[in-house]
Amino acid sequence: MARGQDPEESLLRTPTSLAPATPESPKPSYNTAALPWRMLSDLTAAFCASTLVAPIITIIDKSIILRTSTPHPLPTILSSSLSSALHTPHTFLLSPPYLLVTALYFGTYTTANLTDTITATVASKPANHISAGPAKFLATSTTNMSLCIYKDARFARMFGASASPTNVGAAIKKVVPKSTLALFALRDSLTVFASFNVPPLLAPVLGSQNAAQFLAPAGVQIFSTPVHLLGLDLYNRPGGAGGKIAWGDRWGRIQRDWGGAALARMARVIPAFGVGGVVNSGVRGWLLEGV
């Protein structure tokens, strides 16, 4: 200490290098590399998948609704719809039914892909990461159900009972019960969960992402079909005005139609989420190689 220096002043002048350092909180790490390209890849993959599956889904959905309002058998309606699409493809590809179905699956696949990209960015994972968490399920199921309800309502007006003059009054008066809507929502949630969340978990077990993408949405139809059939039965046979229908009677009808209806729903869902899911993940993975 220098001569004449106050001891207390000396203590106050302790070098700052001796003071304890304040620990800095770690900064979050995000994987933002090539983010615009990754988002463009998400949109491109969704577009390829949706435009590929939309034609067959449009024909199937249109034919099923026409079957409820015409006396013709379903195979005849399917054949007629397919023939019309093949003979005038330009008209078919610009028609509202095709554009509605394309929008439905483009929105669904885009939501799933962007959820994967957001998850990979926030969690600092590789760009081609495929998530399987609740966020993806909530996002895709909400988008799919919202667009599907809108599409179904438009299809019903275009091809449903209102197309037949003798059924206009009944079609206007009959309201879909909330119980049926709730069951249809559960049905679609099961399909979306099996199509987007289960394959990443099932692929390591099967040893193939493509096999998981086909088997998961098809297999879940075994469980979602009775939900679908119960919703239809509650709509077709509400059991009001004292004509209450026993649950045993409803269960008997579900058992009667379960097998055939499950196979029909598998035939529809395989192109929608099987083929479409493989194309979507394949194109997205190819575009994100090396990112």
N, C-alpha and C positions, 0 to 999 in steps of 0.2 A: 504494500500500500504506500502511495507517495506521501512525503512528509507534509503534514498539515491537512491531509484529506480526512474528511469526516467518515468514520467507520460505517455509519448508516448509509451515507451516500454511496460508498463503495459497494455495499450490498445491493442497493437499488440499481447499480450499473452492471449487474451480472450479465455476461455475454448472452445474446439471444440464442446462440447455438447450443447452450446448455439447457434451455427451456424445453419441456417435453413437447414433442410434435403432436398435433391434432390429427388423428387418423381420418383419412378421406374415405367416404363411402364409395364402394365400387360402382362404376357406371354400368348401366344395363347394356348388354350386347345384342344387337339386332343383325339379322342377315338380310341386308337391303341390296345385295349385289344384283345388278341387272333386273331390278324390280319391274320396270315398265315392260321389259321383254317377257318376264314371267307372267305378268297379268295378261298380256296379249296372247301368250301361249294358252292360258286358261280359256280365253274366249274362243280361240281357234279350235281347240280340242272339243269344246262344248258344241260349237257349230257343226263340226264334222260328224259328231255322234248323233246330234238331233236331226240333221237333215238325212242321215242314213236310215234311222229307225222310223221317222215320221210317216213315210208312205204306207207301210204295212199296218202301223198303229191306227192311222186315219181310216183305212179300209175296214179294219176289224171293229173299231168303235162305231163307225157309221152303220155298219151292217147289224151290229147288236141292237142299236136303237131302232133301226128300221124294222127289225124282226118283231119288236113290240107293237108296231102300228100297222103291219101288213100281214096278210095271210101266207106269204111266201116262206118257205123253209130257209134256215140260215145258210146252208151251202149254196142255194140258188142266189141269195142276196150277195154273198161273198164273191161268187163267180161274176155276177153282173158288175159289182163295184170294181173288181180287179180288171175286168175287160175294159170298162170305161176309162180307167186310169192309164192303161197301156195304149189304148187307141188315141187318146187325146192327152198326152203327158203334159203339154204346155198349159192346158186348161186346168188340169189337176194340180200342178205345182203352184199355180197362182190362185187356187180356190181358197176361200176362208177356212174350210175344215183343215186342209193341210197346213196352212199358216198358223192356225190355232194350236195344232199338235206340235208343230216345230217350235213355237214359242214356249209351250209347256216344258218340253224337254231341254231346250236351250237354257231356259231360266233355271231349271233344276240342276243341270250339269255345271252351269256357270257358278251357281252358288256353292256347289260342292268343291269345285276347283279353287275358287277364290278363298274359301275357308281354309283349304290346305295351304295356300300361299301365305295367308295371314298368319296361320299357326307356325309355319316354317320361319317367317320373318321375325315374329315376336319371340319364339323359342330358340332362335338361331340354329335352325336345323337345315339340312340340305334343301335345295330348291325343289327337288322332286319328291319331297316328303309327302306321304299320304297319311292324314290323321284319321283317328277313329273314335274321337271323344264326343261328349255330349253337345259341345258347341256345333259340331258338324251336323249331328242328328237334328238339333233344333232348327238350324238354319235351312237345311235341305228339306225337312219335312214341312216347315212353314211355307216355304216357297212352292213346293210341289202341291200341297193341298190347296193353297190359295188359287194357283193357276189352274189346277185340275177342276175345282168347283166352277170357276168361270167358264172353262172349256166345256164341261158337261152341260151347263145351263145353255150355252149357245148351241150345242149339238142337239139338245132336247127341243129347242125352238125350230131348228132346221129340219130335223128328221124324226121327231117324236110324235106323240099322239095328236098334237095340234095340226099335223100335216093331213090328218084324216078328218073331214068335216063332221063326221058323226061323233067324233070323240072330243071336239073342241070344248064343250061345256064341262065334261068330266075332267079334262086336262087342266082347265082353269080353276075349278073348284078344289081339286085334290091338292093338298099341301103336304110336302114331305115332313114327317114328324121329326122332332129334335132327336129322338132316340135313334132314328135311322141315320141322321147326319152324324151323330156321335160315333156310331158303329162304323160308318164309312171313313171317318177321320182316323179311327183306330186301325182299320184295315190298311189305309194308305201309310200310316206311320210305321206299321210292321214292314211293309214293302220297302219303304225308304231306308229304314234301319238295316234291313237285310241286304240292300243294294249298295249302300255306301259305308256302313260302319262294320259290318260283319266280314266282308272279303279281306281287308287287311289283317284281321285276326285269324281267319281261317286259312289264308294262303300258306303260312309256315307249316301248318298241319298237313295240308294236301300237297305241298311242294310246288304249287302253281297258282299264280295270281289269276290267270285266266279261268282255271277250273273253279276257283272260289267265286269269281264274278258271275259265272253261270249258275252254279249250284245254290248259292245263298238266296238270291231272289226267287228262284224256282221252288226251292224247298220250303220257304216260308209260306207259300200258298197253301200248303197242307193245313196250316194253322189259321191263316187269315181268311180262307174260303168260308168256314162256318160263320165267321163274323159278318162277312159279306152277305151270306144267305139269310142270316137272321135279320139284318137290316132291310133286305128286300121283302122278307115275310112280314115284318112290322109295317112296311109301306103298303104292300098288297092286301094284307089282312089285318087292319088295325084293331079289330075286335071291339069297336065302340058300340054305344047304344044298346048295352045289355048283351051283346053277342061276344062275350069274353072268350078268348081262345086259350086253352090250357097250354102251359109250357111244354108238356109232354107231346102235344100235337105239333107244336112248332119244331121241337127237337126231332120228331119223326120225319118231318119234311126236310129238315137239314140233312139228316142221315141219308135220305133217299137221293138227294141231289149232290151230296158232298163230292163223290168221286169224279163224276163228269164235269162238274163245275171247277174243281181243282185243276183238272187237266186243261180245260179251256183257259183258265187264268194263267197257268204255266205257259201255254202257247203264246199268250199275249205279253207276259212279263219278260220272257226270255229275250225277244228282240228289243224291248224297251230298256231293260236294265242289264241284261246279259250281254248281248251283242253291243248295245250302246255303251255299257260300262267298260267293256274291253277296248272298244275304239277310243273312248274318251281318255282312259288311262294310258293307252298305248301312244296316242298322238301327243298327249301332254308330256309323257316321259321322253319321247323322241325329241320334242322341241326343247326340252330342258337339259338335254345331255351336255355336259361340260360347263353348265352354269354354276 
